[in-house]
Amino acid sequence: LAAQVVAEMRCAGARPGAVRNLTGRTPGLAVLAAGFKDCQLVIGNDSGPIHLAAAVGTPALAVFGSTSPEYSGIKGPKTANIWERLDCAPCFKRDCPREDYMACMDAIPANRIYTEGAALLGIEMKALDEIPRAVGDTPAVPERGD
């Protein structure tokens, strides 16, 4: 999902190098907090880093799956929580027992994350389906380390 959001943002005209995907690569907390202060927006799941971003005053967008923003959502003037309540949510399980594994995360379209992020930044953006794609009908998904 993170790679798809990054790809969509790049297709929408984000300046090269302006969008970075740090999914799965978290440095020490002091380095992370300092890095977040330099960000215009941080998008993450319900985890410590997204709360850290909000705590240092950086606009932050938290994406929830098996957990609930009602219990552990981020708070602050420039924060938003995204969640799709499925029949099983919130289950608070670390390992999804559903046949359609992690349907709670798959139910959240990249377009919603994109538009919520733009709203946090005070940017009026076109809907993703109105933005011409960089390659064919689907965005180029960057490598994991991109």
PyMOL CGO cylinders between C-alpha atoms (Angstrom):
from pymol import cmd
from pymol.cgo import CYLINDER

trace = [
    CYLINDER, 0.00, 0.00, 0.00, 2.83, 2.40, 0.86, 0.3, 1, 1, 1, 1, 1, 1,
    CYLINDER, 2.83, 2.40, 0.86, 4.51, 1.78, -2.50, 0.3, 1, 1, 1, 1, 1, 1,
    CYLINDER, 4.51, 1.78, -2.50, 1.22, 2.41, -4.31, 0.3, 1, 1, 1, 1, 1, 1,
    CYLINDER, 1.22, 2.41, -4.31, 0.66, 5.70, -2.46, 0.3, 1, 1, 1, 1, 1, 1,
    CYLINDER, 0.66, 5.70, -2.46, 4.22, 6.83, -3.26, 0.3, 1, 1, 1, 1, 1, 1,
    CYLINDER, 4.22, 6.83, -3.26, 3.75, 5.89, -6.92, 0.3, 1, 1, 1, 1, 1, 1,
    CYLINDER, 3.75, 5.89, -6.92, 0.45, 7.79, -7.10, 0.3, 1, 1, 1, 1, 1, 1,
    CYLINDER, 0.45, 7.79, -7.10, 2.04, 10.88, -5.54, 0.3, 1, 1, 1, 1, 1, 1,
    CYLINDER, 2.04, 10.88, -5.54, 4.88, 10.75, -8.05, 0.3, 1, 1, 1, 1, 1, 1,
    CYLINDER, 4.88, 10.75, -8.05, 2.43, 10.35, -10.93, 0.3, 1, 1, 1, 1, 1, 1,
    CYLINDER, 2.43, 10.35, -10.93, 0.58, 13.39, -9.63, 0.3, 1, 1, 1, 1, 1, 1,
    CYLINDER, 0.58, 13.39, -9.63, 3.68, 15.52, -10.08, 0.3, 1, 1, 1, 1, 1, 1,
    CYLINDER, 3.68, 15.52, -10.08, 5.52, 15.35, -6.79, 0.3, 1, 1, 1, 1, 1, 1,
    CYLINDER, 5.52, 15.35, -6.79, 9.03, 16.78, -7.11, 0.3, 1, 1, 1, 1, 1, 1,
    CYLINDER, 9.03, 16.78, -7.11, 11.62, 14.00, -7.61, 0.3, 1, 1, 1, 1, 1, 1,
    CYLINDER, 11.62, 14.00, -7.61, 13.10, 13.05, -4.26, 0.3, 1, 1, 1, 1, 1, 1,
    CYLINDER, 13.10, 13.05, -4.26, 10.28, 14.77, -2.35, 0.3, 1, 1, 1, 1, 1, 1,
    CYLINDER, 10.28, 14.77, -2.35, 8.47, 11.51, -1.58, 0.3, 1, 1, 1, 1, 1, 1,
    CYLINDER, 8.47, 11.51, -1.58, 10.32, 8.79, 0.33, 0.3, 1, 1, 1, 1, 1, 1,
    CYLINDER, 10.32, 8.79, 0.33, 9.09, 5.41, 1.46, 0.3, 1, 1, 1, 1, 1, 1,
    CYLINDER, 9.09, 5.41, 1.46, 10.64, 4.38, 4.78, 0.3, 1, 1, 1, 1, 1, 1,
    CYLINDER, 10.64, 4.38, 4.78, 8.35, 1.39, 5.29, 0.3, 1, 1, 1, 1, 1, 1,
    CYLINDER, 8.35, 1.39, 5.29, 10.24, -1.29, 7.19, 0.3, 1, 1, 1, 1, 1, 1,
    CYLINDER, 10.24, -1.29, 7.19, 13.36, 0.85, 7.72, 0.3, 1, 1, 1, 1, 1, 1,
    CYLINDER, 13.36, 0.85, 7.72, 13.12, 2.73, 11.01, 0.3, 1, 1, 1, 1, 1, 1,
    CYLINDER, 13.12, 2.73, 11.01, 16.27, 4.42, 12.39, 0.3, 1, 1, 1, 1, 1, 1,
    CYLINDER, 16.27, 4.42, 12.39, 16.66, 5.26, 16.10, 0.3, 1, 1, 1, 1, 1, 1,
    CYLINDER, 16.66, 5.26, 16.10, 13.87, 7.35, 17.66, 0.3, 1, 1, 1, 1, 1, 1,
    CYLINDER, 13.87, 7.35, 17.66, 15.96, 10.54, 18.02, 0.3, 1, 1, 1, 1, 1, 1,
    CYLINDER, 15.96, 10.54, 18.02, 16.97, 10.37, 14.34, 0.3, 1, 1, 1, 1, 1, 1,
    CYLINDER, 16.97, 10.37, 14.34, 13.41, 9.58, 13.34, 0.3, 1, 1, 1, 1, 1, 1,
    CYLINDER, 13.41, 9.58, 13.34, 11.98, 12.50, 15.36, 0.3, 1, 1, 1, 1, 1, 1,
    CYLINDER, 11.98, 12.50, 15.36, 14.50, 14.91, 13.84, 0.3, 1, 1, 1, 1, 1, 1,
    CYLINDER, 14.50, 14.91, 13.84, 13.71, 13.60, 10.38, 0.3, 1, 1, 1, 1, 1, 1,
    CYLINDER, 13.71, 13.60, 10.38, 9.97, 13.99, 10.94, 0.3, 1, 1, 1, 1, 1, 1,
    CYLINDER, 9.97, 13.99, 10.94, 10.46, 17.66, 11.85, 0.3, 1, 1, 1, 1, 1, 1,
    CYLINDER, 10.46, 17.66, 11.85, 11.82, 18.20, 8.32, 0.3, 1, 1, 1, 1, 1, 1,
    CYLINDER, 11.82, 18.20, 8.32, 8.85, 16.48, 6.64, 0.3, 1, 1, 1, 1, 1, 1,
    CYLINDER, 8.85, 16.48, 6.64, 5.83, 18.23, 5.22, 0.3, 1, 1, 1, 1, 1, 1,
    CYLINDER, 5.83, 18.23, 5.22, 3.66, 15.15, 5.81, 0.3, 1, 1, 1, 1, 1, 1,
    CYLINDER, 3.66, 15.15, 5.81, 4.13, 11.70, 7.36, 0.3, 1, 1, 1, 1, 1, 1,
    CYLINDER, 4.13, 11.70, 7.36, 1.87, 8.80, 6.39, 0.3, 1, 1, 1, 1, 1, 1,
    CYLINDER, 1.87, 8.80, 6.39, 2.04, 5.61, 8.42, 0.3, 1, 1, 1, 1, 1, 1,
    CYLINDER, 2.04, 5.61, 8.42, 0.16, 2.81, 10.08, 0.3, 1, 1, 1, 1, 1, 1,
    CYLINDER, 0.16, 2.81, 10.08, -0.96, 2.66, 13.70, 0.3, 1, 1, 1, 1, 1, 1,
    CYLINDER, -0.96, 2.66, 13.70, 2.49, 2.46, 15.24, 0.3, 1, 1, 1, 1, 1, 1,
    CYLINDER, 2.49, 2.46, 15.24, 4.88, 4.43, 17.39, 0.3, 1, 1, 1, 1, 1, 1,
    CYLINDER, 4.88, 4.43, 17.39, 6.48, 6.39, 14.52, 0.3, 1, 1, 1, 1, 1, 1,
    CYLINDER, 6.48, 6.39, 14.52, 3.20, 7.98, 13.38, 0.3, 1, 1, 1, 1, 1, 1,
    CYLINDER, 3.20, 7.98, 13.38, 2.51, 9.11, 16.94, 0.3, 1, 1, 1, 1, 1, 1,
    CYLINDER, 2.51, 9.11, 16.94, 6.06, 10.51, 17.10, 0.3, 1, 1, 1, 1, 1, 1,
    CYLINDER, 6.06, 10.51, 17.10, 5.48, 12.48, 13.90, 0.3, 1, 1, 1, 1, 1, 1,
    CYLINDER, 5.48, 12.48, 13.90, 2.30, 13.99, 15.35, 0.3, 1, 1, 1, 1, 1, 1,
    CYLINDER, 2.30, 13.99, 15.35, 4.08, 14.72, 18.64, 0.3, 1, 1, 1, 1, 1, 1,
    CYLINDER, 4.08, 14.72, 18.64, 6.80, 16.79, 16.94, 0.3, 1, 1, 1, 1, 1, 1,
    CYLINDER, 6.80, 16.79, 16.94, 4.10, 18.80, 15.14, 0.3, 1, 1, 1, 1, 1, 1,
    CYLINDER, 4.10, 18.80, 15.14, 4.45, 17.37, 11.65, 0.3, 1, 1, 1, 1, 1, 1,
    CYLINDER, 4.45, 17.37, 11.65, 1.20, 16.83, 9.74, 0.3, 1, 1, 1, 1, 1, 1,
    CYLINDER, 1.20, 16.83, 9.74, 0.49, 13.11, 10.08, 0.3, 1, 1, 1, 1, 1, 1,
    CYLINDER, 0.49, 13.11, 10.08, -1.93, 10.66, 8.52, 0.3, 1, 1, 1, 1, 1, 1,
    CYLINDER, -1.93, 10.66, 8.52, -2.45, 7.30, 10.27, 0.3, 1, 1, 1, 1, 1, 1,
    CYLINDER, -2.45, 7.30, 10.27, -3.86, 4.31, 8.41, 0.3, 1, 1, 1, 1, 1, 1,
    CYLINDER, -3.86, 4.31, 8.41, -5.62, 1.73, 10.61, 0.3, 1, 1, 1, 1, 1, 1,
    CYLINDER, -5.62, 1.73, 10.61, -6.35, -1.90, 9.86, 0.3, 1, 1, 1, 1, 1, 1,
    CYLINDER, -6.35, -1.90, 9.86, -6.90, -4.33, 12.73, 0.3, 1, 1, 1, 1, 1, 1,
    CYLINDER, -6.90, -4.33, 12.73, -6.69, -1.61, 15.36, 0.3, 1, 1, 1, 1, 1, 1,
    CYLINDER, -6.69, -1.61, 15.36, -9.02, 1.31, 15.93, 0.3, 1, 1, 1, 1, 1, 1,
    CYLINDER, -9.02, 1.31, 15.93, -8.51, 5.08, 15.75, 0.3, 1, 1, 1, 1, 1, 1,
    CYLINDER, -8.51, 5.08, 15.75, -11.07, 5.34, 18.56, 0.3, 1, 1, 1, 1, 1, 1,
    CYLINDER, -11.07, 5.34, 18.56, -8.55, 3.67, 20.89, 0.3, 1, 1, 1, 1, 1, 1,
    CYLINDER, -8.55, 3.67, 20.89, -5.17, 4.71, 19.54, 0.3, 1, 1, 1, 1, 1, 1,
    CYLINDER, -5.17, 4.71, 19.54, -5.71, 7.36, 16.89, 0.3, 1, 1, 1, 1, 1, 1,
    CYLINDER, -5.71, 7.36, 16.89, -3.30, 10.23, 16.49, 0.3, 1, 1, 1, 1, 1, 1,
    CYLINDER, -3.30, 10.23, 16.49, -4.43, 13.61, 17.70, 0.3, 1, 1, 1, 1, 1, 1,
    CYLINDER, -4.43, 13.61, 17.70, -3.41, 17.14, 16.90, 0.3, 1, 1, 1, 1, 1, 1,
    CYLINDER, -3.41, 17.14, 16.90, -4.27, 20.08, 14.70, 0.3, 1, 1, 1, 1, 1, 1,
    CYLINDER, -4.27, 20.08, 14.70, -2.74, 18.59, 11.54, 0.3, 1, 1, 1, 1, 1, 1,
    CYLINDER, -2.74, 18.59, 11.54, -3.59, 14.92, 11.93, 0.3, 1, 1, 1, 1, 1, 1,
    CYLINDER, -3.59, 14.92, 11.93, -6.05, 12.50, 10.39, 0.3, 1, 1, 1, 1, 1, 1,
    CYLINDER, -6.05, 12.50, 10.39, -6.95, 8.86, 10.92, 0.3, 1, 1, 1, 1, 1, 1,
    CYLINDER, -6.95, 8.86, 10.92, -8.17, 6.59, 8.11, 0.3, 1, 1, 1, 1, 1, 1,
    CYLINDER, -8.17, 6.59, 8.11, -10.02, 3.38, 8.83, 0.3, 1, 1, 1, 1, 1, 1,
    CYLINDER, -10.02, 3.38, 8.83, -12.54, 1.16, 7.07, 0.3, 1, 1, 1, 1, 1, 1,
    CYLINDER, -12.54, 1.16, 7.07, -14.71, -0.66, 9.57, 0.3, 1, 1, 1, 1, 1, 1,
    CYLINDER, -14.71, -0.66, 9.57, -15.22, -4.21, 8.34, 0.3, 1, 1, 1, 1, 1, 1,
    CYLINDER, -15.22, -4.21, 8.34, -17.43, -6.77, 10.04, 0.3, 1, 1, 1, 1, 1, 1,
    CYLINDER, -17.43, -6.77, 10.04, -14.38, -8.13, 11.88, 0.3, 1, 1, 1, 1, 1, 1,
    CYLINDER, -14.38, -8.13, 11.88, -12.84, -4.79, 12.84, 0.3, 1, 1, 1, 1, 1, 1,
    CYLINDER, -12.84, -4.79, 12.84, -11.33, -3.91, 15.11, 0.3, 1, 1, 1, 1, 1, 1,
    CYLINDER, -11.33, -3.91, 15.11, -9.96, -7.34, 15.92, 0.3, 1, 1, 1, 1, 1, 1,
    CYLINDER, -9.96, -7.34, 15.92, -6.61, -6.19, 17.38, 0.3, 1, 1, 1, 1, 1, 1,
    CYLINDER, -6.61, -6.19, 17.38, -4.94, -9.35, 16.04, 0.3, 1, 1, 1, 1, 1, 1,
    CYLINDER, -4.94, -9.35, 16.04, -1.36, -9.30, 14.80, 0.3, 1, 1, 1, 1, 1, 1,
    CYLINDER, -1.36, -9.30, 14.80, -2.03, -12.16, 12.39, 0.3, 1, 1, 1, 1, 1, 1,
    CYLINDER, -2.03, -12.16, 12.39, -5.17, -11.93, 10.29, 0.3, 1, 1, 1, 1, 1, 1,
    CYLINDER, -5.17, -11.93, 10.29, -7.25, -15.14, 10.32, 0.3, 1, 1, 1, 1, 1, 1,
    CYLINDER, -7.25, -15.14, 10.32, -9.36, -14.12, 7.32, 0.3, 1, 1, 1, 1, 1, 1,
    CYLINDER, -9.36, -14.12, 7.32, -9.14, -15.88, 3.98, 0.3, 1, 1, 1, 1, 1, 1,
    CYLINDER, -9.14, -15.88, 3.98, -8.84, -12.46, 2.33, 0.3, 1, 1, 1, 1, 1, 1,
    CYLINDER, -8.84, -12.46, 2.33, -5.82, -11.65, 4.50, 0.3, 1, 1, 1, 1, 1, 1,
    CYLINDER, -5.82, -11.65, 4.50, -5.75, -8.05, 5.78, 0.3, 1, 1, 1, 1, 1, 1,
    CYLINDER, -5.75, -8.05, 5.78, -8.94, -7.06, 3.96, 0.3, 1, 1, 1, 1, 1, 1,
    CYLINDER, -8.94, -7.06, 3.96, -9.18, -4.16, 6.43, 0.3, 1, 1, 1, 1, 1, 1,
    CYLINDER, -9.18, -4.16, 6.43, -6.09, -2.58, 4.85, 0.3, 1, 1, 1, 1, 1, 1,
    CYLINDER, -6.09, -2.58, 4.85, -7.02, -3.53, 1.28, 0.3, 1, 1, 1, 1, 1, 1,
    CYLINDER, -7.02, -3.53, 1.28, -10.38, -1.80, 1.77, 0.3, 1, 1, 1, 1, 1, 1,
    CYLINDER, -10.38, -1.80, 1.77, -8.63, 1.58, 2.02, 0.3, 1, 1, 1, 1, 1, 1,
    CYLINDER, -8.63, 1.58, 2.02, -7.98, 2.95, -1.47, 0.3, 1, 1, 1, 1, 1, 1,
    CYLINDER, -7.98, 2.95, -1.47, -4.74, 4.79, -2.19, 0.3, 1, 1, 1, 1, 1, 1,
    CYLINDER, -4.74, 4.79, -2.19, -6.90, 7.61, -3.57, 0.3, 1, 1, 1, 1, 1, 1,
    CYLINDER, -6.90, 7.61, -3.57, -8.34, 8.23, -0.10, 0.3, 1, 1, 1, 1, 1, 1,
    CYLINDER, -8.34, 8.23, -0.10, -4.89, 8.40, 1.49, 0.3, 1, 1, 1, 1, 1, 1,
    CYLINDER, -4.89, 8.40, 1.49, -3.75, 10.76, -1.25, 0.3, 1, 1, 1, 1, 1, 1,
    CYLINDER, -3.75, 10.76, -1.25, -6.70, 13.13, -0.89, 0.3, 1, 1, 1, 1, 1, 1,
    CYLINDER, -6.70, 13.13, -0.89, -6.62, 13.09, 2.93, 0.3, 1, 1, 1, 1, 1, 1,
    CYLINDER, -6.62, 13.09, 2.93, -2.89, 13.89, 2.83, 0.3, 1, 1, 1, 1, 1, 1,
    CYLINDER, -2.89, 13.89, 2.83, -3.49, 16.74, 0.41, 0.3, 1, 1, 1, 1, 1, 1,
    CYLINDER, -3.49, 16.74, 0.41, -6.23, 18.10, 2.68, 0.3, 1, 1, 1, 1, 1, 1,
    CYLINDER, -6.23, 18.10, 2.68, -3.86, 18.06, 5.68, 0.3, 1, 1, 1, 1, 1, 1,
    CYLINDER, -3.86, 18.06, 5.68, -1.43, 20.14, 3.64, 0.3, 1, 1, 1, 1, 1, 1,
    CYLINDER, -1.43, 20.14, 3.64, -4.17, 22.52, 2.52, 0.3, 1, 1, 1, 1, 1, 1,
    CYLINDER, -4.17, 22.52, 2.52, -3.69, 21.54, -1.10, 0.3, 1, 1, 1, 1, 1, 1,
    CYLINDER, -3.69, 21.54, -1.10, -6.65, 21.11, -3.40, 0.3, 1, 1, 1, 1, 1, 1,
    CYLINDER, -6.65, 21.11, -3.40, -5.80, 18.14, -5.54, 0.3, 1, 1, 1, 1, 1, 1,
    CYLINDER, -5.80, 18.14, -5.54, -7.60, 16.55, -8.43, 0.3, 1, 1, 1, 1, 1, 1,
    CYLINDER, -7.60, 16.55, -8.43, -8.99, 13.10, -7.83, 0.3, 1, 1, 1, 1, 1, 1,
    CYLINDER, -8.99, 13.10, -7.83, -6.42, 10.48, -8.77, 0.3, 1, 1, 1, 1, 1, 1,
    CYLINDER, -6.42, 10.48, -8.77, -8.63, 9.17, -11.56, 0.3, 1, 1, 1, 1, 1, 1,
    CYLINDER, -8.63, 9.17, -11.56, -8.36, 12.61, -13.21, 0.3, 1, 1, 1, 1, 1, 1,
    CYLINDER, -8.36, 12.61, -13.21, -4.55, 12.64, -13.20, 0.3, 1, 1, 1, 1, 1, 1,
    CYLINDER, -4.55, 12.64, -13.20, -2.83, 11.22, -16.28, 0.3, 1, 1, 1, 1, 1, 1,
    CYLINDER, -2.83, 11.22, -16.28, -0.73, 8.18, -15.49, 0.3, 1, 1, 1, 1, 1, 1,
    CYLINDER, -0.73, 8.18, -15.49, 3.01, 8.21, -16.08, 0.3, 1, 1, 1, 1, 1, 1,
    CYLINDER, 3.01, 8.21, -16.08, 3.03, 4.79, -17.74, 0.3, 1, 1, 1, 1, 1, 1,
    CYLINDER, 3.03, 4.79, -17.74, -0.04, 3.14, -19.26, 0.3, 1, 1, 1, 1, 1, 1,
    CYLINDER, -0.04, 3.14, -19.26, -3.11, 2.74, -17.11, 0.3, 1, 1, 1, 1, 1, 1,
    CYLINDER, -3.11, 2.74, -17.11, -1.36, 2.02, -13.82, 0.3, 1, 1, 1, 1, 1, 1,
    CYLINDER, -1.36, 2.02, -13.82, 1.30, 3.94, -11.92, 0.3, 1, 1, 1, 1, 1, 1,
    CYLINDER, 1.30, 3.94, -11.92, 4.84, 2.64, -11.87, 0.3, 1, 1, 1, 1, 1, 1,
    CYLINDER, 4.84, 2.64, -11.87, 5.35, 1.14, -8.42, 0.3, 1, 1, 1, 1, 1, 1,
    CYLINDER, 5.35, 1.14, -8.42, 8.82, 2.00, -7.09, 0.3, 1, 1, 1, 1, 1, 1,
    CYLINDER, 8.82, 2.00, -7.09, 11.18, -0.56, -5.62, 0.3, 1, 1, 1, 1, 1, 1,
    CYLINDER, 11.18, -0.56, -5.62, 10.78, -1.14, -1.86, 0.3, 1, 1, 1, 1, 1, 1,
    CYLINDER, 10.78, -1.14, -1.86, 13.92, 0.85, -1.01, 0.3, 1, 1, 1, 1, 1, 1,
    CYLINDER, 13.92, 0.85, -1.01, 12.90, 3.84, -3.15, 0.3, 1, 1, 1, 1, 1, 1,
]
cmd.load_cgo(trace, "trace")
